Amino acid sequence: MTSHKQACSEPVGVRGLLGVLGACTVHSVTRAIAACVCLIVLASAGPAAAKGKDRIVISGPVTIARGEVAKDVVVVDGNVSVAGRVTGDLVVVKGKATISGQVKGDVLSVVDRVTVRSGARVGGDVQYVDTKPVVASGARVGGKVKRIDVDKAAGGLGLAAGIGIWLALSVSALLLGVLLLWLVPRAAIALADTAGARKGAAIGLGVALFLGIPIIAVLLVVSLLGLPLGVVLGLALLPLYALAYTSSAWLLGNRILGRERNRFLAFLAGLAILRLLALVPILGGVVWLAATVFGLGVLFLAAGRGRRSSPRAGAPTERSPGRATRQGPAMPWMR
């Protein structure tokens, strides 16, 4: 069983997280994209989805007992013991991983050691950043045991500049989410309800909006007649994408912590996961894309659902029986 907490007991090093790029072979990138999309879509699931086999833990131990089957296992801070089967990948940012069963995909450890015991099987690679894994003589590894070159992975944009941009975007998303949850808390509930009921439609609509809005803006600008509208539409993309990304962070945290928890804590948990994944080159962009697409779809579906359920202007409202309504003379602006 897994346990979920709000924060890690120690900060995870940025240097170590950047090293995950070494895991990005063609095979592992494909699996990472699928895992990220599943992570965002799982945020839309209702209570029944809590029985899923993916294990995504912010802080706490994870045990896959003998005879138990799990899909992808991602742990930010906590020890992992696998005696059963993991049909996807195993990723541990900070914590020891002990494998005595089977992992079909890749195994990645950023900070601590991975131990593959005799009789255990790993179908993909066993990759590490700091501490070399221990692979017993009777263990079977289908890929390679290799170290990730962190310095090479962090090349290109300067590390300080990259962290500065990451912090700026993280703080902006945090402020936007907290402000929206404070001002319109009922909208957050509507988003969760809509995502749970129409997640497939949200993905399809999100893809159409993500691709269609920029195309329409360009066509309007090129037509000259629609130049002002095209410019306005293009300028609206950035805040719209930011709102969609923030909405997905809330949905993800709400999925993990449950609706009974404080909405602000749920948003912080979801945002923390997305921003940690954003530190990983290539994978961070894939996560942003998945979160933005899904958030766009949910936002527009929830907005349409709200308009349909709202009473029409001028429609008579029901009054509770037994109460007399006292009205004064109509003022000019009330006529």
N, C-alpha and C positions, 0 to 999 in steps of 0.2 A: 504494500500500500504506500501511497505517497502522502506527503504533508506539504502544505503551501503556506509560506510566510510572505511578509510584505517586502522584505529587503534582505540582502546578503549580510552575513556577519562581518565580512571584510570586503573592501572594494576590489573589484576584479581589474587587473592591469590592462590598460589599453594596448600595450605592446603585445601582450599575450593574445588578445582578441584579434588583433590585426593579422596574427599568424595563421588564422583559419584559411586564408587565401590559398595556402599550400594544399588544402583539401579539395580545391576546385579543379579536379580533373573533369573530363567530359562526363564521365559516369556520375561523379558526386555532385556536379553542378545540376544535372538533371534531377537527381533525387532531392537536392536542396530546394530547387524551385517547387517541386511537388509538395515537399514538407511545409514550405512557407505558405503556399496557397491553401493547403489543408488547415494550417494554423489559423489563418484569417477566417476561413469558412467555418471552422469549428466555433468561432465566436458567435456565430448566428444560431447555433443549435440550442434547443431547449433543454429541459432537465433530462430527457432521455439520452441526450448525447453525452452525458457525464459518464456513461458506461463504456465509452470508446476506449480503444486500446493504446492510443498515443499517450505518452507520459511526458508532460512538459512541466517542469518544476523550477520555481525561482530559487527556493532554498529548502533543503531537507533531503533526507536519504530516500533512495528508490531501490526497491527490491523486486526483482522478477523471479518469483519462486519456481522451483522445479515443477514442470507441467503447465506453467503459465506462459501465455503468449502475449507479446506487446509489439506494437508497430515501431515508429520512431521514438527514441528516448532522448530528450534534451534536458540537461540539468545545468543550471547556472552555478549553484553552490550546494554541493552535497555529495556524499559517497553513493556509489552505485554497485549493486551486486546482481549479477545475471546468472541464475542457475537454470532458467527456463530458456525461452526462445525470443529473440528480437528479430522481427522480419524486415526491419528497416535499418536505419543508422543509429549509432550510439554516440552522442556528443556530450562531453563533460567539460565545462569550462574550469571549474575549481572543485576538486574532489577526487578521491581515489576510486578507481573502477576495477572490480574483480569479476572476471568472466570464467565461469565453469560450465556454462551451457553453450548456446549458439547465438551468434550475431550474423545475420545474413548479409548486411551491408558493411559500411565502413565504421571504424572506431576512431574517434578523435578526442584527444585529451590536450588541454591547453596548459594547465598548471601542474597537476599531480600525476602520479604514476598509474599506468594501466597494467594489470596483472592478468595474463591469460594462462589459466591452469591446464594441467594435463587432461586431455580428453575434450577440451573446449574447441570450438570451431568458429572462425571468423571468415566470412565469405569474401570480404573486400580487404582494404588496406587497414593497417594499424598505424595511425599518425600521431605525432606528439610535438609539443613545442619546447618544454623545459626538461622533463624527466623521461629518460628512455624506458619503454615498457619492458616488462619481464614476461617472456614467452617460454613456457615450460617445454621440455623436449617432446612430450606427448601431445602437444597442442597443434592444431592445424590452422594456418593463416593462408587464405587463398590469394591475397595480394602481397604487398610488401610492408615491411616495418620501416618507416622512414620518418625523418625529422623535418619539420617545416622550417624553412628559412625565413625568419621574421623580418630581417633587414631587407631582404629582397621583396617580401610581400608589402612592406611599408614604403617602397620606393615611389617615385613620381612626385605627387604633391607632398610638400614638407609636412612632417608629422605635427608640428606646432600649428600650422595653418589648418590642417585637417581637423585637429581637435577643436580649434577655435570655431570653425564652421559647424562642427557637430554640436558643440555646446550652445551656439546661437540658435540653431534649429530646434534643439531639445527644449530650451527655455521658452521659445516662442510657442511650441506645441503645448507645453505645460500651461502657460498663461492662457492660451486660447481655450483649452479644454476646461480648466478650472472656471474661467469666466462663463462659459456656456452652461456648465453644470449648475452654476450658481444662479444664473439669470433665467434659464429655461430648463429646469429639471424634468418637467414632463416630456420634453422633446427627447431626452435620453431614453426614457421608458418606451416611447413610441418607436425609436430606432431599434431597440432590442426586440420589441414585438414584431416589427416588420421584418427584421433580419431572420428571426426564427421561423416565420411563416413563409417567407419567399426568398430564400437564399439563392436558389437557382436563377430566379428572375433578377435578383440584385447583381449577380455576376454578369449576366448577359447585358443588362442595361448599363452597368458600369463600364464594360468594355466599349459599348456603343458611344457612350458619352465621352469617355476618355479620348477616343479616336475622332469622334464626330465634331465636338466643339471646336478644337483647333482648326479642323478642315473648313468648317463653316466660317470661322473668323477670317481665315486666309482668303476664301472666296469673296467674302464681303469687302475686304480691303482691296482686292484686285479689281472688283467691279466698279470701284470709285463711287458709285451711287450709294453703296452701303458702307463707305469708308468709316464714318463716325461709329456706326454700330459695330463694325468689325474690330476697331481699335478698342472700344469698350469691352467687347466680348473677350478679346485677347488679354486685356489687363485683368479681367475677372478670373482668369484661369488660376493664377497663383493663390488668391484667397480661397477659391473653390477647392483646389487640390489640398490646401492646408486643412480646410474644414473636413474634407473626406478622410484624410489621414488621421486626424484627431478623433473622428467618429469611430474608425476601426480600432483605435487604441482603447476607447471606452468599451466597445463590443468585446474585444479580446479579454480585457480585465474582468468584465462582467461574466464572461463565460467561465473563466478560471476560478474566480472567487465566489460566484453565485450572487443572485439578486438580493439575498438577505444582508449582504455586507454593504458598508457605506459606499455610496456611488463615487466619492472622491478617491477612496482607497482603490476601488476597482479600476478607475481610470489611471491612477499612478502605476498600478501593477502592469496594465496593458501597455502603457507608454514606455515603461522601463524595459519591457521585453523588446518592443520594436526599436527603441533607441540603442539597445545593446547589439541587436542584429545589424543595425545601421553601421556599426563600426567595422563590419566585415566587408572588405572590398568585393565587388560584384554581387555578392549575396545581399548586401545592404540595399542595393538598387532594386533587386528583385523583390525584396520585402516591401520597399516603398511602393513599387508598382502594384503589387497585390493588395496592399492596404488601401491605396488610393482608389483603385478600380472598384473594390468591394464597397468602400465607403461612399463613393459617388452613387452607386446603384441603390444602396439603402437610403441615402438622403432623399433622392428623388422619388423613390417609392413611398417613403414615409410622408413626404410632402403631399403627394397625390392622394394618399390614403386619408390624410388629415383634412384636405379640402372636401373630399367626398362625404366625410362623417360630420363636418361642421354644419350647423343649421343655416338655412338660406336666409338672406337678409329679408326682413319684413314678415317672416313666418311667425305665426302666433306661438307663444311659449305657454306651457302648461303652468298653472298655478296650483299650489297645494290647497286642497279643500279645507273649508273652515276658516280661511284667512281672508279678511277683507283688505283690499289694497286701497289705501288712501292716496288720492292724487290731488294736487293743487292745480291752479289754473295753468294752462299751457303757456310757456314762455315763447317768445318769437322764434328762438333758435330751435325749439322743439317741435314746431309745426311742420 
